[in-house]
Amino acid sequence: MSNDSKPATQVTIEKLRNGRWAFVLKRGSVVYPAHGQFASQIEAISAGQAALKALEAKR
């Protein structure tokens, strides 16, 4: 399987109803639920990037 046929993975950051931050992973058409309840947006971004890096390392 070439790299072109693998689904693109992306991380988005969302603010939850309780004012906390979470990240959402999307791979192709599959959306994984929000993870974490971070106090700041920066914490959510760094955790999301770490999760993305870990997923890409498993490929």
Contacts in CASP RR format, 6 or more apart in sequence:
PFRMAT RR
TARGET T0000
AUTHOR 0000-0000-0000
METHOD contacts of the structure
MODEL  1
MSNDSKPATQVTIEKLRNGRWAFVLKRGSVVYPAHGQFASQIEAISAGQA
ALKALEAKR
6 59 0 8 1.000
7 27 0 8 1.000
7 28 0 8 1.000
7 29 0 8 1.000
7 30 0 8 1.000
8 27 0 8 1.000
8 28 0 8 1.000
9 25 0 8 1.000
9 26 0 8 1.000
9 27 0 8 1.000
9 28 0 8 1.000
9 52 0 8 1.000
9 55 0 8 1.000
9 56 0 8 1.000
10 25 0 8 1.000
10 26 0 8 1.000
10 27 0 8 1.000
10 52 0 8 1.000
11 23 0 8 1.000
11 24 0 8 1.000
11 25 0 8 1.000
11 26 0 8 1.000
11 48 0 8 1.000
11 49 0 8 1.000
11 51 0 8 1.000
11 52 0 8 1.000
12 23 0 8 1.000
12 24 0 8 1.000
12 26 0 8 1.000
13 21 0 8 1.000
13 22 0 8 1.000
13 23 0 8 1.000
13 24 0 8 1.000
13 41 0 8 1.000
13 44 0 8 1.000
13 45 0 8 1.000
13 48 0 8 1.000
14 21 0 8 1.000
14 22 0 8 1.000
14 23 0 8 1.000
14 24 0 8 1.000
14 34 0 8 1.000
15 21 0 8 1.000
15 41 0 8 1.000
16 22 0 8 1.000
16 34 0 8 1.000
16 37 0 8 1.000
18 37 0 8 1.000
20 36 0 8 1.000
20 37 0 8 1.000
20 38 0 8 1.000
20 39 0 8 1.000
21 37 0 8 1.000
21 38 0 8 1.000
21 39 0 8 1.000
21 40 0 8 1.000
21 41 0 8 1.000
21 43 0 8 1.000
21 44 0 8 1.000
22 34 0 8 1.000
22 35 0 8 1.000
22 36 0 8 1.000
22 37 0 8 1.000
22 38 0 8 1.000
22 44 0 8 1.000
23 34 0 8 1.000
23 35 0 8 1.000
23 36 0 8 1.000
23 44 0 8 1.000
23 45 0 8 1.000
23 47 0 8 1.000
23 48 0 8 1.000
23 51 0 8 1.000
24 31 0 8 1.000
24 32 0 8 1.000
24 33 0 8 1.000
24 34 0 8 1.000
24 35 0 8 1.000
25 31 0 8 1.000
25 32 0 8 1.000
25 35 0 8 1.000
25 48 0 8 1.000
25 51 0 8 1.000
25 52 0 8 1.000
25 55 0 8 1.000
26 32 0 8 1.000
27 55 0 8 1.000
35 47 0 8 1.000
35 48 0 8 1.000
35 51 0 8 1.000
36 44 0 8 1.000
36 47 0 8 1.000
38 44 0 8 1.000
38 47 0 8 1.000
END
